[in-house]
Amino acid sequence: MNLLAAYGLLAHALIFGALTALVPFGELRARVALAATTLALVVGIAPGMHAFFGTPSLTLVALAVLQLADKTPPPLSYRPALGLLIFATPFYAASLGLGSFDPYALGYQPTLLLAALLPLGLVLWWKRQDVWLAILAIDLAGYASGVFANLWDVLLDPLQVLLALILVVRQWAIRFIASRPR
């Protein structure tokens, strides 16, 4: 088993534990999440997730770790999730062949992408978004380690976009229900 496959299995176990931590178990939440993380590796949930979703991004793993640590408010709230969806929709559409430009290919020679991340880092620093700045630093360190061949694989993945979509749709549903007359 290579390093990327081992990372993928462990990362999916953490993600499964973080998803379990969303269920309101009260004071047992931390223990249930830890048990779910272990169970995901032992029973085969993590390999199944790895086979279905592929290797998760370091961003998603960092968000999962923050969820397991009960970070409040969670970094992936409505506004960051909406921003991720606004970016990811045309990105994945172009990467899947809609148009002649493939933004995914930029991740193999990421000089332009790294240059574009510099203003993002400055904005995160200016707005005092320390958690997101730390996640970006972890992403860049993970890419520099050489484990990932493409910078995009470190920054985002389809499961992360799916979770962002669920968060945005959930918030819209809550607002819709709250705005209905009784």
C-alpha positions, 0 to 999 in steps of 0.5 A, a space after each residue: 500500500 502506498 502513502 496516498 492510499 494509506 492517507 485516503 483510508 485514514 482520512 475517510 475514517 476521520 471523515 466518517 467519524 466527523 459525520 457521526 459527530 453531527 448526530 446529537 448524542 449529547 455527552 457521548 458525542 466524542 466517544 461515539 465519533 471516536 468509535 465510528 472512526 475506528 469502526 470505519 477502518 475495521 468494518 470496511 466503511 473507510 475503504 468503501 468510501 475511498 473506492 467510491 469518492 477517491 482520495 479526499 483533499 487535505 481541506 476536507 480532512 482538516 474540516 473533519 478534524 475540526 468537527 471531531 474537536 467540536 470547533 464552534 462555530 464550524 469553519 464550513 458554514 453557509 457563506 464559505 460553503 456557498 463560495 465553494 459551490 460558486 467556485 466548484 460548479 464551473 471548475 468541475 464543469 470545465 474539468 469534465 469537458 465543458 469548453 476547451 479549457 481544463 483548469 484541473 491541468 493547472 494543478 500539475 504545473 501550479 505556478 499560476 495557481 500558487 500565485 492566485 493563492 497569495 492574494 487569497 492568503 492575504 485576504 484571509 489574514 486581513 479578515 482574521 480568518 485564522 482557521 482558514 489560513 491554517 487550513 490553506 497552510 496545511 494544504 500547501 505543506 501537504 502539496 509540498 510533501 510530494 504525496 499529491 501530484 496535483 494541487 487541486 487534489 489537496 484543495 478540493 474534492 467532490 465529497 467536499 463540494 457535496 457537503 457544501 451543497 448539503 449545507 447550502 440547501 439545508 440553510 435555504 430550506 430553513 430560511 424558506 420554512 421560517 419565512 412561510 406564514 403560519 
